[in-house]
């Protein structure tokens, strides 16, 4: 069973990763840049990579 801080960190990481993935999907679908000053493809790629990384870390902490 997870301890309190570990469960909190897992939920925080998972929510941040899911939010980042949703934000990236909305921006890409609307044709808007994901980040200012960065090319669309680089911004979307890095945001997707980190979104999956944070979501995976959160799920790992909750197991």
One Martini backbone bead per residue (centre of mass of N, CA, C, O) as a GRO file, in nm:
protein
   63
    1UNK     BB    1   0.098   0.035   0.020
    2UNK     BB    2   0.071   0.356   0.003
    3UNK     BB    3   0.179   0.643   0.085
    4UNK     BB    4   0.086   0.956   0.107
    5UNK     BB    5   0.313   1.100  -0.066
    6UNK     BB    6   0.310   0.894  -0.300
    7UNK     BB    7   0.014   0.934  -0.384
    8UNK     BB    8   0.030   1.236  -0.434
    9UNK     BB    9   0.251   1.225  -0.650
   10UNK     BB   10   0.101   1.040  -0.848
   11UNK     BB   11  -0.142   1.227  -0.896
   12UNK     BB   12   0.015   1.474  -0.989
   13UNK     BB   13   0.159   1.346  -1.231
   14UNK     BB   14  -0.094   1.238  -1.378
   15UNK     BB   15  -0.244   1.509  -1.411
   16UNK     BB   16  -0.022   1.659  -1.562
   17UNK     BB   17   0.009   1.463  -1.800
   18UNK     BB   18  -0.287   1.473  -1.895
   19UNK     BB   19  -0.301   1.780  -1.935
   20UNK     BB   20  -0.073   1.796  -2.144
   21UNK     BB   21  -0.208   1.613  -2.356
   22UNK     BB   22  -0.462   1.778  -2.394
   23UNK     BB   23  -0.331   2.047  -2.470
   24UNK     BB   24  -0.181   1.940  -2.719
   25UNK     BB   25  -0.426   1.836  -2.875
   26UNK     BB   26  -0.575   2.107  -2.899
   27UNK     BB   27  -0.350   2.269  -3.040
   28UNK     BB   28  -0.307   2.083  -3.286
   29UNK     BB   29  -0.603   2.081  -3.388
   30UNK     BB   30  -0.606   2.413  -3.412
   31UNK     BB   31  -0.306   2.512  -3.511
   32UNK     BB   32  -0.145   2.577  -3.260
   33UNK     BB   33   0.089   2.658  -3.057
   34UNK     BB   34   0.230   2.521  -2.770
   35UNK     BB   35   0.478   2.727  -2.787
   36UNK     BB   36   0.665   2.994  -2.752
   37UNK     BB   37   0.932   3.008  -2.986
   38UNK     BB   38   0.837   2.734  -3.121
   39UNK     BB   39   0.801   2.492  -3.308
   40UNK     BB   40   0.540   2.290  -3.362
   41UNK     BB   41   0.683   2.014  -3.372
   42UNK     BB   42   0.866   2.044  -3.124
   43UNK     BB   43   0.650   2.114  -2.913
   44UNK     BB   44   0.471   1.863  -2.953
   45UNK     BB   45   0.683   1.646  -2.902
   46UNK     BB   46   0.772   1.733  -2.615
   47UNK     BB   47   0.491   1.732  -2.485
   48UNK     BB   48   0.430   1.433  -2.539
   49UNK     BB   49   0.673   1.314  -2.396
   50UNK     BB   50   0.619   1.444  -2.112
   51UNK     BB   51   0.331   1.343  -2.075
   52UNK     BB   52   0.400   1.041  -2.077
   53UNK     BB   53   0.610   1.051  -1.851
   54UNK     BB   54   0.425   1.161  -1.624
   55UNK     BB   55   0.202   0.948  -1.644
   56UNK     BB   56   0.384   0.702  -1.595
   57UNK     BB   57   0.492   0.790  -1.320
   58UNK     BB   58   0.222   0.809  -1.176
   59UNK     BB   59   0.138   0.512  -1.221
   60UNK     BB   60   0.385   0.387  -1.082
   61UNK     BB   61   0.333   0.517  -0.798
   62UNK     BB   62   0.035   0.373  -0.771
   63UNK     BB   63   0.133   0.058  -0.766
   0.00000   0.00000   0.00000
